[in-house]
C-alpha cells in the first residue's frame, strides 16, 4: 500500500498492511511565515516518512486578523505570549466582523498549505488545523476560558453574535483550505467538550451548534476530516457522530475511553494511542513501543491511525519517534 491507500483503508475499516502513523508538533521559531511553516512540516514528514500530515500552525493564527498580538518566542521549547487581545470586555464580542480567508494571516496560512501541497507531490494526505468556534473565542480573550464562561453565564447574546461571525469565517476558511490542496481539516475543540469545562447542555448550545456548521462546509468535499476532542473527561459520545472520517483524542488520559473502547462507540476511525506529554517525551523507546502495541492490540490494528493524543513537545527524543514507527511495522510479525 502507498500512504494514501493506507489511510483510505484505515478510514473505511479495511485490512491494512500496517496502521497509518504520524506525529506532529509546533516549530515555534519557524511557524511565523508561510515558508517557515511549510519547511518545518515537510521536514518532519521527510525525517520519519509519516503516512499523513497534520499541519501544526501557530494556534493564534485564528485570531490575529481580528487584532490579537503576540510576542514571538525565541525559545524552541516555549510558545508565544499574548501582548494584546481583541476582546477585553463583553461589548467587544459584537465588534467582530467576518474575515476574508485570502487576506492577512489567514491568507498566509493558505500560502503555507499550497507550499506543502507542492512539497508532498500528492504522495500523502495533509490536513489543516482549524479550531472550533468556541475555541477561537477563547483565543480572542488570550487563550483563557474564564471570560468565555462568564459570557455564557451573563451575556449570552453578545457571545452568540461573536460565534456567528467566527463560524462564518472558518466555514469559509475551511473550504479555502481544501481549495489550497488540503485533504481535510483537523477540527480541534481545545478542551471545551469535557466535563471540566462546560456541562453537556452548555456544550450543545455553545459548542456543537457551531461546530456542525463549520464541519458541514467540508463534510462532503474532503476524504480526511478529523475531529480532535482535547483534554481529559471528554464528552466522547456527544461528539461521536460528527461528520468526519476519524476521531482523535488522548486515549490514555483520565476519564477518556481507550482507543478500543472508543472504537466500539463510534463508526469513525480512531486516532491516537501514544501519551505525548509523558511516555513519548520522557519515557524510553521500549515504553513508547509498548504503548503503540497496546493501541494496536486494543483495536485489532483496523480502523485505527496511530498518533499522539495532541501535539508533541519540541524536545521529544527522535529515538522515541523511531521506536513508535518500528513497533508499528513489527506488530504483525
C-alpha positions in Angstrom: 0.0 0.0 0.0 1.1 3.6 -0.6 0.4 6.2 2.1 -2.9 7.5 0.7 -4.2 3.9 0.2 -3.2 3.0 3.7 -5.1 6.0 5.2 -8.1 5.3 3.0 -8.2 1.7 4.1 -7.9 2.6 7.8 -10.8 5.1 7.4 -13.1 2.5 6.0 -12.0 -0.3 8.3 -10.4 -2.4 5.6 -7.4 -4.8 6.1 -4.1 -3.0 6.5 -0.5 -3.9 5.8 0.1 -1.8 8.9 -1.6 1.1 10.6 -1.0 4.6 9.3 1.2 6.6 11.7 2.1 10.3 12.1 3.3 12.6 14.8 3.3 16.4 14.8 4.1 19.4 16.9 5.0 23.1 16.9 8.1 24.7 15.5 7.9 27.9 17.5 10.7 29.5 15.6 9.7 28.8 12.0 5.9 28.9 12.2 5.7 32.7 11.8 5.8 32.6 8.0 4.3 30.6 5.2 7.7 29.4 4.0 8.9 28.6 7.6 5.8 26.6 8.5 5.8 24.7 5.3 9.5 23.9 5.7 9.0 22.7 9.2 6.1 20.5 8.3 7.8 19.0 5.3 11.0 18.4 7.2 9.1 16.4 9.9 7.4 14.4 7.2 10.6 13.6 5.4 12.6 12.8 8.5 10.2 10.0 9.5 8.3 9.1 6.3 5.0 9.6 8.1 1.9 8.3 6.4 -0.1 11.5 6.7 0.5 15.1 7.8 -1.4 17.1 10.4 -0.3 20.7 9.7 0.6 22.3 13.0 0.4 26.1 12.6 0.7 28.6 15.4 -2.6 28.4 17.3 -3.0 32.2 17.3 -3.4 32.4 13.6 -7.2 32.1 14.2 -7.4 35.5 15.9 -4.5 37.7 14.6 -6.6 39.2 11.8 -9.1 40.4 14.5 -6.3 42.2 16.2 -4.6 39.8 18.5 -0.9 40.5 19.0 1.8 38.2 20.4 5.4 38.3 21.5 7.3 35.8 19.4 9.1 33.1 21.3 12.8 32.7 20.7 12.9 29.5 22.7 12.2 26.4 20.6 10.5 24.8 23.6 8.2 27.6 24.7 5.1 29.0 23.0 4.3 32.6 22.3 2.6 35.1 24.7 -0.3 37.5 24.1 0.5 41.2 24.3 -2.9 42.4 23.1 -6.3 40.6 22.9 -9.2 41.7 20.7 -11.9 41.0 23.3 -11.4 42.8 26.6 -15.0 43.3 27.7 -18.3 41.7 26.7 -19.2 44.5 24.3 -16.2 43.6 22.2 -17.8 40.4 21.1 -20.2 42.4 19.0 -17.4 44.3 17.2 -16.2 41.2 15.3 -16.7 41.1 11.6 -16.2 38.2 9.1 -12.7 37.8 7.7 -11.6 37.3 4.1 -9.7 33.9 4.1 -7.4 35.1 1.3 -6.1 38.1 3.2 -3.8 38.7 6.2 -2.7 35.9 8.4 -5.4 33.6 7.1 -4.1 34.2 3.6 -0.6 33.4 4.8 -1.8 30.1 6.1 -3.3 29.2 2.8 0.0 30.1 1.1 1.7 27.6 3.5 -0.8 24.9 2.5 0.0 25.5 -1.2 3.7 25.1 -0.4 3.0 21.9 1.5 0.8 20.6 -1.3 3.6 21.2 -3.8 6.2 19.7 -1.5 4.3 16.4 -0.9 3.7 15.9 -4.7 0.4 14.1 -3.9 2.2 11.3 -2.0 0.4 11.8 1.3 -2.8 13.4 2.7 -2.4 16.6 4.7 -5.0 18.2 6.9 -5.2 21.8 8.2 -5.8 22.6 11.9 -8.9 24.6 12.5 -10.2 25.4 16.0 -13.9 25.1 16.9 -15.7 28.5 17.1 -15.8 28.3 20.9 -12.0 27.6 20.9 -11.4 30.6 18.7 -13.5 32.7 21.2 -11.1 31.6 23.9 -8.1 32.8 21.9 -9.8 36.1 21.4 -9.6 36.7 25.1 -6.0 35.5 25.4 -6.5 31.7 25.5 -8.2 31.6 28.9 -11.6 30.0 29.3 -13.0 32.1 32.2 -14.1 35.2 30.3 -15.9 32.9 27.8 -17.7 31.1 30.7 -18.6 34.5 32.2 -20.2 35.5 28.9 -22.1 32.2 28.8 -23.4 33.0 32.3 -24.2 36.7 31.9 -24.0 37.9 28.3 -25.0 35.0 26.0 -26.4 37.2 23.2 -23.1 39.0 22.8 -21.1 35.7 22.8 -23.5 34.2 20.3 -23.1 37.2 18.0 -19.3 36.5 18.0 -19.8 32.8 17.5 -21.9 33.5 14.4 -19.1 35.7 12.9 -16.4 33.1 13.8 -18.4 30.3 12.4 -19.0 32.1 9.1 -15.3 33.0 8.9 -14.0 29.5 9.5 -16.6 27.7 7.4 -15.3 29.8 4.5 -11.7 29.3 5.5 -12.2 25.5 5.8 -13.4 25.5 2.2 -10.5 27.7 1.1 -8.1 25.2 2.8 -9.4 22.4 0.6 -9.0 24.7 -2.5 -5.4 25.2 -1.4 -4.8 21.5 -1.6 -5.6 20.2 1.9 -7.1 16.8 2.2 -9.4 17.8 5.0 -9.4 19.6 8.3 -8.3 18.7 11.8 -11.1 20.3 13.9 -10.0 20.9 17.4 -12.2 21.5 20.5 -9.2 22.6 22.7 -10.8 21.1 25.9 -14.2 22.6 25.7 -16.1 19.4 25.1 -15.2 17.9 28.5 -16.6 17.7 32.0 -14.2 20.2 33.5 -15.1 23.0 31.0 -18.9 23.0 30.4 -21.9 20.9 31.0 -23.1 18.7 28.1 -26.1 21.0 27.7 -23.8 24.1 27.6 -21.6 22.4 25.0 -24.6 21.6 22.9 -25.7 25.2 22.9 -22.4 27.0 22.6 -20.2 24.3 21.0 -21.9 21.7 19.0 -24.4 24.1 17.3 -21.5 26.0 15.7 -19.1 23.0 15.3 -21.5 21.3 13.0 -21.9 24.3 10.8 -18.1 24.6 10.2 -17.9 20.9 9.5 -20.8 21.0 7.1 -18.8 23.2 4.9 -16.3 20.4 4.2 -18.2 17.2 5.1 -18.8 16.1 1.5 -15.8 17.7 -0.1 -12.8 16.1 1.7 -11.6 12.5 2.1 -9.9 13.0 5.5 -11.6 15.2 8.1 -10.7 14.6 11.7 -12.4 15.7 15.0 -9.8 16.3 17.8 -11.6 16.2 21.2 -9.0 17.6 23.5 -8.3 17.0 27.2 -9.5 14.6 29.8 -13.0 13.6 30.8 -14.2 14.3 27.2 -17.8 14.0 26.1 -16.9 11.3 23.7 -20.4 10.1 22.9 -21.8 13.6 22.4 -19.4 14.2 19.5 -19.0 10.6 18.3 -21.3 11.1 15.2 -19.8 14.3 13.9 -19.5 14.3 10.1 -15.8 13.4 10.0 -13.8 10.3 8.9 -11.8 9.9 12.2 -11.9 11.0 15.8 -8.7 11.9 17.6 -8.3 12.1 21.4 -5.9 11.4 24.2 -6.9 7.8 24.9 -4.5 7.5 27.8 -5.9 10.4 29.9 -8.2 10.0 32.9 -11.8 9.8 32.1 -11.3 9.1 28.4 -12.1 5.8 26.6 -9.2 3.7 25.3 -8.8 3.5 21.6 -10.5 0.1 21.6 -13.4 1.4 23.8 -13.8 4.4 21.6 -13.8 2.2 18.5 -16.8 0.4 20.0 -18.7 3.7 20.5 -18.3 5.2 17.0 -18.4 4.2 13.4 -15.5 6.5 12.7 -11.9 5.5 12.6 -10.0 6.2 15.8 -6.7 8.2 16.0 -4.2 8.4 18.9 -2.7 5.9 21.2 0.6 7.5 22.4 0.9 9.7 25.5 2.7 12.7 24.1 3.2 14.6 27.4 4.6 11.7 29.4 5.7 8.5 27.7 6.7 10.0 24.3 8.7 12.8 25.7 10.2 11.4 29.0 9.8 7.6 28.5 12.2 5.1 27.0 11.9 3.8 23.4 10.7 0.5 24.9 7.9 2.2 26.8 6.8 4.1 23.6 6.8 0.8 21.7 4.6 -0.8 24.4 2.0 2.0 24.1 1.9 1.5 20.3 1.5 -2.2 20.7 -1.3 -1.7 23.2 -3.1 0.7 20.9 -2.9 -1.9 18.1 -3.9 -4.8 20.3 -7.0 -3.0 21.6 -8.2 -2.0 18.1 -7.1 -5.2 16.3 -5.0 -3.0 14.0 -8.0 -1.9 12.0 -9.9 1.4 11.7 -7.0 3.0 13.6 -4.5 5.7 12.8 -1.5 5.9 15.3 -0.8 9.3 16.6 -0.1 11.3 19.7 -3.0 12.5 21.9 -2.2 16.1 21.0 0.8 17.9 19.6 4.2 16.6 20.8 6.7 18.8 22.7 9.6 20.1 20.5 12.0 18.3 22.9 10.6 14.8 22.1 13.5 12.4 21.5 13.9 11.3 18.0 14.7 7.8 19.3 11.1 7.6 20.7 9.5 8.6 17.4 11.6 6.0 15.7 10.5 3.4 18.3 6.9 4.2 17.6 7.3 3.7 13.9 9.3 0.4 14.4 6.8 -1.0 16.8 4.0 -0.3 14.3 5.9 -2.0 11.5 6.7 -5.1 13.6 3.3 -5.5 15.2 2.0 -8.2 12.8 5.3 -10.1 12.7 
